[in-house]
Structure formats: structure tokens, C-alpha cells
Amino acid sequence: MKILLIGEYSRLHNSLKEGLVQLGHEVVIVGNGDGFKNYPVDILLKNNYTKGPLNILRKILHRLLKIDLNSISIEKQFNTYKEQLKGFDIVQLINERPFKTIAETEKKLLNYILENNKNVFLLSCGYDFPSVDYAMKKKFRYSILTPYFEDKVTKKEFNPILLHLENQHKEIHYYLYKNIKGVISSDMDYHLPLKGNSKYLGLIPNPINTDKILFTKNHLQDKIIIFHGINKANYYKKGNDIFEEALEIINSRYKDKVEIISTTDIPYNDYINIYNKAHILLDMVYAYDQGYNALEAMAKGKVVFTGAEQEWLDYYGLEKNTVAINAEPSVDNIVENLEWLINNPEHIITISKNARHFIEREHDLLKITKKYLETWEK
């Protein structure tokens, strides 16, 4: 089959493409590479107005004249590839705004895709109306909106999330749900808000290519290495402030036992190379399930502090803190769990092995790819 994957988010579509190609399908990814992470795509739609003086100019023109230069640029680039974006057997959108343009432009580009391709599916992955609406109604015990509710950030700073509740975005949401074949969730944080939705086709876990990700046995001869990668734009959304406060306490108590490595906004490949030597990785706080960074680190045998809530444990039939450490939004909780591992390093070895086995069992690339194919074909 000819398959078009639109948008990229945390390398999900790149991994899925690897599986689809192995099974003999022709796959094209179109997108912007997910910003500074710079994931590979086949058709690159550059965000030319998101940095430096051009970004300032874009903001001024948008404020004064309601003109968005980046959206105009993306549409022009899209139009040069129009003939290459039609006639696919399957199209999958990474989320409700895969082109990351203003609502008017987004709907125009999505309309072209829907009119020129038979079977269009949607992933609930990243921010979208169902998940943000669910979080806004406080149906999660905690969520990406918790820092907003706690006044850690302003409404303006959280606008990229909150815009999914605005009428213009809701129009895109309802337009898509009217025209797509169905929606698939990538993990528990998107599964829960979609339960009972007539378009919902179910949860398909993120595909991980364990042939490319080697398991590294943890050696604990010297200090325990803790890695914390900060994404500045998502500092509060990921709970980086909580991790940093916890690390300060750990460093003051266990300076002779731990080495702490922190990075900020580095490309994906550099990020991977730096955390490879770590035993423990601090991923994110406000989640019930793991995203790609966490899953790839678990596949390598890292002990990951991430979303591992009770709903996730129940879904996979797991015991708490045996595969990943549930990072609750509490400095005391993070410190307590880090101390438990520092003082009982044998648990690092056990969790490391369990994490790899879990990824092989539940996130195997070809197994997950086949689930996508079965869901699309049904």
C-alpha cells in the first residue's frame, strides 16, 4: 500500500514508517521535523518564521494585521508538493493540527488531503480538543494543565495548549471527526478522554524498533548517573521545575553517590548520546503513560521517572515501580523514589531488565505496525 504520514511528534511516525517499510509498504512522511528535535521527514515543510528577527516580524504582523507569515509560508510549500500528496491508500495525521498553521490555513490544507485521499485516519497524540477539554474539566487527577491551574504559568504562556479549546480549533476538530475514518490513541493520556467516542478505534501503543535500540546492562561500580533533559518551551508542562528542585535535594544529600547531568533544548541525536551513560532518566511528571523519550530510554535499560499511573498499571497488568517509576507532581515523591534507588541499587538492575522486557512485549515494532494495518483495513 501507499501510505502518507502527516506530521511528526516524538518520532512516532518515523518508527511506524520503519515497520511499514519492513512489511513491504511505500511510505512518505511530510512535516517540519518537530522543531529543534529535527526528526527526518521525506517532504520538509520548513517553519521559516519561528526564530530570531523573522519570528519578531511574524508576531508584529499577526498582532497588527492578523497575518501569519509562517502559515503563508507553509501553504506555499504545501502547494509545491500538492501532486505528491494525493492518491494514497492510507493517510494518517499525527494530530488535529499536523501542519501547525493558523486555523484557516490548517482547514484548507486538511481539506485538500481529505478530498484527494480515500482513507484518512487521525492519531490522538499531543494536544488535541478531546484531551485538553478532558484536562480542563479536571477529569485527570493531574495533567498538563495542572501548572496552569496552580498559576505557575500565565494564560499567554499556555496559549499553545489552550487554543485547542477555542472555537476556531473546535471547528477543525469537528470537521475532522466528520470526515476521517477513525481516531487512534497512542497512550493512556489520550485513550481515557476518547473512551465512548463513536469514532474511536482504540489504543495502539507506540512502536519501538528494538533492533536499533540496544539494551545496555547497568554497571554500578562508581556513582549512579541521573540524567535530566529540559525542553525550555515545555518547562512547566513537563514538570521540569519539580525535577530540578528534587535534584538539588538529592545532590546535597548524596553528592558522593550520584552524578547529575542536565541539558536544555538539544537536538534528538545529541540528547540520546548524552543520556546513554545514565542509569536513571527523569522524563516527565504530568502524564499517566509514557511518551517516546521514556519508551526508548526504557528499551535501553534506563530506569525512567515518567507517567506510570494506576490506569496504566491496570491496562498492562503490572505492579507499581517495577517497569518504570511513576513521577507524581511532588518534590517529596521524586526525592523519596530517587533515594530508594540510590540506597538500593539492586532495584536499578531489576527495573532496567523489566523495562526492556516490557518494551519487547508491548511495543515491538512489527507487532504494533501490524496492529495499525489491521485497524486501518477494518
Disulfide bonds with the S-S distance in Angstrom:
none
